[in-house]
Amino acid sequence: MRKIIPVADQRVVERSTRLATLNAHPGEMAVQPLDTRGRPMRDLRISVTDRCNFRCVYCMPKELFGSDYRFLPHAELLTFEEITRVARAFVDAGVTKIRLTGGEPLLRRHLERLVEMLARMPVDLTLTTNGVLLAKKARALRDAGLSRVTVSLDALDEPTFRAMNDVDFPVADVLAGIDAAAAAGLAPIKVNAVIKRGVNEHAIVPLARHFKGSGHIVRFIEYMDVGHTNGWRLDDVVSAREIVAAIDREMPLVAAEPNYTGEVAQRWRYRDGGGEVGVIASVTQAFCGDCTRVRLATDGKVYTCLFATHGDDLRAQLRGGASDDDIARVVRAIWSQRSDRYSELRGNATFDPHKVEMSYIGG
């Protein structure tokens, strides 16, 4: 039987037995698991679809995700009831925040039903979207119980934005979605911008300037080597240091304390009180040591790192007659075995290049 270590104990937990031989004592179900580096599980990302209406160059480049690309058939996606069963097991194991992602999650039909089901749990329920469908969906999502939204917006000028989404969607559609989300009460809204050198680093200051004083929080993300189809190179990364310096030259900033342990974004406040911006520096300033995130992919596989190469299949358990207790034990075992720290090791070791794609696992 596995050795159980209380949550309050900061020692590294022992690796649990393999899933096939797990025989947890009933009392273990009340203990929140730690991974092999002593990290608790707090944040569950759920990808509800692998489809997207954008073809962003850093995520789903059109030359690889073209009209003939085969997405997962509907029968292979987890149903809303299956997602809810798994989510409940994660919440019982310590998760306090659930984020719905994709692909583009608003492409999943009747998503409000899933939101309503998940909103019954004691969690902060959020969603990340490209914003194009948000104007139509914001009120229904809020009424169903969604707490907040994060909207991806990589530039404000039309040529750059259209080039990055590569399907000619206009900026106005996303801005309308942000306005609708704010009117519906899905706030504070976070606006995420992935910055790629030679493509949209000129958009940093205009984005910061546009949302300064709005109550929305822009977060600039270093271009990451997620998946293996985006042709990532280190030379393409605009560092968090450069991003902060560019904003600070026009709108002076001061560093702010994180809101909670494990927060991925470094926070910076405007000195004049005009709000804040964030930078996510996964490449240049790895934050693996505080990572509390786990990901449920569209087809029921669980991944314990954004840069993973394989996951653990929960769909087979769900559709093979497993009880809720069985699912709970598997979830806890997966986390207890976790040792991921990809970003800390990037460049110091050779990795399998076939990492799971962001469009499948969720950002």
N, C-alpha and C positions, 0 to 999 in steps of 0.2 A: 504494500500500500504506500502511496506517495506520502512523503513527509509534508505536513501542513505548516506553513509559516504565517503568522498573523500579519495583517496588512500593516500594522504599526511597526513591524520589524523591518529594518532597512537592509538586512542582509540579502544577498542574492539567493533566490530560491533554487532548489534543486530541480533538475530537469525531470519532468513527469514521464511516466511510462508511455509507450506508444498507444495511439488511439484504439487499436484493435484489442488491447489487453487492459484497458482502463477499467478499474473496479473501485470507483470512489466510494468512500464511506459517506452515508447520508449527511453527517455533520459537516462535511467539506463544502456542501452547497451554500452554507451561510458565510463562508470565508471568501473575500474578494481576492482573486489570484494576482500574483505578481509574475512578471516574466523572468528570464534567467539573469537579467540585469537589474532586477528590483523595481521595474516600472509597472505601475498599475494601468488598467484599461479604463479609459474615460470617454473616448470619442469614437463613435461608429459611423463610418461613411458607407452609405448604401447606394450602389449604382443600380438604377431601375431600368436602364436601357443602354445598349451599346451604340444606338443610332444618334446622329446629330445632323442638324440642318446647316451647320458651318463646316468648313474644311480648313480649319486653322493650320498654318504651316508648321506649328510646333506640336501639333496633336494628331490631326487626321489629314495629312497632305493629300491633295486631290489625286495626284498621280498614283497613289497606292489605295486610297479609299474612293475609287471612282464608281461609276454607275453599275459596274459589274461586280462590285464588292459584295460578298455574302455575309450579311449580318446574321445574328443568331435567330433561328425561327422562334415564333412565339411560344411554342410548347417547351422550349428549353429555358425560358425565363421563369424565375420564381414568381408564383402568384402573390397577390397582396397578402393573402392569408399565410402563405409560407414565409414571406418576409417578416410579417408580424410575429410569427412564432420564434423565428431566429432572433429578431430584435429583442423580444422579451427575455430570452436567455442571456443576451449580452447585457441588458439592463440589470438583471439579477446578479450578474458578475461584476458590476461596478460602473457600467457606462452611464453617463449623465447627459450626453449630448449626441444627437443623431442628425446627420446631414445627408439629405437626398441629393444624389449627383447622377451623372451619366458618363458618356454621351450627354445629350441634352434631356434632362429629366421631364421637361414639360411636353416632350413628344410622347410620353407614356400616357395612353388613354385613361381617363378617369383617375388621374393621380390624386385628386382631392379625396377619394375614398381611402387611399392608403394613408394620406395625411391624417384623416379623421381617426383611423385605427391606431396609428402610432401616437397621436396626441393624447390618448388615454393613459399613456405611460408617464412617469415622473421624469421627463427629460426636456432639455432645450432642443426644440425641433426646428431645423433650418434647412435651407435649400440653396444650391448653387446653380445658376442658369446663365445662358448667354443673353437673356433678356428680351429676345425678339417676340416671344409669345407671352411675356409677362403682363403686358397691358390688359390682355384678355383674361388672364388667369389670377391676377393678384388678389382680387376681392374674394373669390371662391376659396383660394388657398388659405387666406386669413380666417375666413369663416369656418373652415375645416379644422383650424387649430395650429397652423404654421406660425412660428414665432418671428422669424427673420429671413431675409434673403441676401445672398451674395451674388453680384452681377459681374460677369466678365466683360471688360471693355478695354481694349488694348491701345486705342487712340481716339482722339476726337475729330481729327481731320479726315474727310471722306476718302481721299486716295489711299492713305495708310490703312484705315480701318477696313475698307473693301479689299485691299490687297491681302490683309492678314486673315480675314474670314474666307476669302477666296471664292465666295458665292454671291458677291455683290450686294449684300445686305447693307442698308444705310445706317449711319450712326443714329439718326432720328428715331428709329424703331427701338433701339436700346434705351435711349434717353426717355422715351415715352414709357417704357416698362419700369424704369427707375421711379419716375414720377407717380405711376399708378401704384407701385409697391409702397411708396411713402404715404400716399393718400389712404391706402388700405391699413396702414399701421404696422407694416412689416419692417420695423426700424429697430436699431440703427442699421442702415443699409451699408454693406461693404462693397466696394468696387475694386475688382482685381484686374491688374494689368500685367501681363507677361512681357518682359522687356528683352528684346533680341537685338544685339548690336548690328548696325547697318540696316535695320528694318524700322524700328520705332523708338529708339532712344530719344529722338527729338520730341516725342509725345509726353515725356515725363512731366516737365514743368507745366505745359498747358492742362494736363489732367489734374495736377495738384491745384492749379489756379482756379480751374472751373468748379471744383467741388469744395474748395476752401470756404468755410462759413455756412455750408449747406446742412451740416449735421451728418452727412455721409462720410465714410472713411475710405480713402483710396489706399490700396495696398499694392505695392510694386513687387513683382516676383521675378527673381533671377531665373533665366531660361534654363530649364533642367533637362537632364538626360533620361526622361521617362520613356519607357518603351524602346523600340529599336528602329523605328521607321522615320524619325524626324531629322536624321542626319546631324545630330547634335555634335558641336565642337566647343571646347572650352573657350576658344577665341570669340565665340558668339555671345558669351555671358557678359552682361553689364552688371558689375558688382553692386551690392547694396551700398557700399561706401560711395561709389560714384553717383548713385541715385540720390542719396541723401545730400551729397555735396551740391548737386545740380539744383535741388529745391532750395536748399539753405542759402544759396547765393542770392536768390530773389525774395524768398519768404523765410526768414530766419527760423530755425528749429531748435528745440531742446529735447534731449532724450527723456522718455517717460518710462515709468516702471511697468512691467507686464501686469496684465489683469489677473493672471493665474499661472501656476506652474505648468509648463508644457505649451504655453502659447507660442505658435509658430512665428508670428510677426513681431519684429522689433517695433516698438511704438515711438513716435516722435510727435511732439506737440508744437504748434506754431506759437512763437513767443508773444504774438499779439492777441492770443486767445481765439484764433480762428478755427480751432478744431485740431485734428491730428491726421497723420498719414502713417502707414506701416510699410516695412520692407520684409520680405521673406527671403532669407539668404541660405537656402538649402545647399548651394554649391560652395560658397566662400566661407560660410560660418555655420557648419553643420550643427543641428540641434537634436541629434539622435538620442542623446542622454536623457532628455525629458519627453521623448515621444510616447504618447499614450493612445495612439490611433490604430484602429483595426478597420479593415475594409471588406465589405460583402459585395462580391461582383454580381453581375446581372443573372448569371446562371447558377448562383449558389455557392461559388467557391469563396473561401475566406483567405485573405491575404493580410499579413502582418507588417507589410512594408510597401510603400508606393513603388519601390524599385524591385519588387519581387519577380522571380522567374516561375514560380509555381504556387498553387494554393491548395487548401484542403477542401474537399468536396462535401458540402452539407446537403446538397440537393438529394444525393443518393440516400442519405439518412432520413430526410424528410419524407421521401417517396417510398422508402423501404419499410415503413411502419414504426420508425423510432418514436419513442414517447418524448414528452417535453423534458423529462429528467434526463433521458439519453442525450438529447440535444444540448442541454445545459452542461453535462459532463464533457461532451466533445468540445464545446466552446471554451471551457476552462482549461482543458488539456492543450488545445491549440495555443492559447495565450501563455500558459506556463512553460511551453517549450520555446517560446520566441526568444531570439537572440539578435535580431536584425540591427545593423548600424551601417547601412550602405554608405550614407553620405560622409561618415567619419572615415571610411576606408577608401573612398573614391580616389583613384590615382595611385594608391599604395598596393593594389592587388589586381589580379586579373579576374574579371567577372564574366559570367555568361551574358553575351550581348542580347539575348532574346528575352528581354524583360517584358512583362505584361504591359499592354498598351493602356494609356491613360483613358482613352475613350471607352474601354471595357471595365477598368477597375474604378474609375472615378478619380477626380483630383483631390 
